[in-house]
Amino acid sequence: MEGRENHFSADIIAFFMSMPIFDRINAEEIKVIARHMNKVALNKDDILFRESEKGSYVCFVRETSPPAYRV
């Protein structure tokens, strides 16, 4: 398993930096945040969460194919 420091590549850090919610955070701070994040790949018909579920985390969808749907 790759180390947590290398878990998030430069393109993922750039993805986060391009999001308005992170526009005042520099790359080093993004790296600190990234150490506490998990990357998840889902298969077709997998459900990440349901709209009515109470959660203790936030999700950012990097790409989806086919489009994601509210369940």
C-alpha positions in Angstrom: 0.0 0.0 0.0 1.3 3.4 -0.9 2.2 5.9 1.9 -0.4 8.5 3.0 2.0 11.3 1.9 1.9 10.0 -1.7 -1.7 9.0 -1.7 -2.9 12.2 -3.3 -1.1 13.1 -6.5 -0.5 16.6 -7.8 -3.6 16.4 -10.0 -5.8 15.6 -7.1 -4.3 18.5 -5.1 -4.9 20.8 -8.1 -8.5 19.5 -8.2 -9.0 20.6 -4.6 -7.3 23.9 -5.2 -9.6 24.6 -8.1 -12.7 24.3 -5.9 -14.1 27.6 -4.5 -14.4 26.2 -1.0 -10.6 25.8 -0.9 -9.6 29.0 -2.8 -8.0 30.6 0.3 -6.0 27.5 1.2 -2.5 27.0 -0.2 -1.0 23.7 -1.6 0.8 22.9 1.7 -2.5 23.3 3.7 -4.3 21.1 1.1 -1.7 18.4 1.6 -2.4 18.5 5.4 -6.2 18.2 4.7 -5.5 15.4 2.1 -3.8 13.3 4.8 -7.1 13.0 6.5 -9.0 12.0 3.4 -9.8 8.7 1.7 -10.1 8.1 -2.0 -12.9 5.8 -3.0 -13.6 4.2 -6.3 -17.1 2.8 -6.8 -18.4 0.3 -9.3 -21.6 0.7 -11.3 -24.7 0.5 -9.1 -22.6 1.1 -5.9 -24.1 3.6 -3.5 -21.8 6.0 -1.7 -24.6 7.4 0.5 -28.4 8.0 0.4 -29.7 11.6 0.5 -31.6 11.0 3.8 -28.6 9.4 5.7 -26.9 11.4 8.4 -23.2 11.5 7.9 -20.0 12.5 9.6 -18.0 13.2 6.5 -18.0 15.2 3.3 -17.6 13.8 -0.2 -16.2 15.4 -3.3 -17.0 13.7 -6.6 -14.0 14.0 -9.0 -15.6 12.3 -12.0 -18.5 10.1 -12.7 -19.5 8.0 -15.6 -22.4 7.4 -16.0 -23.8 10.5 -14.2 -24.4 10.3 -10.5 -28.0 10.2 -9.3 -29.7 11.2 -6.1 -31.1 8.2 -4.2 
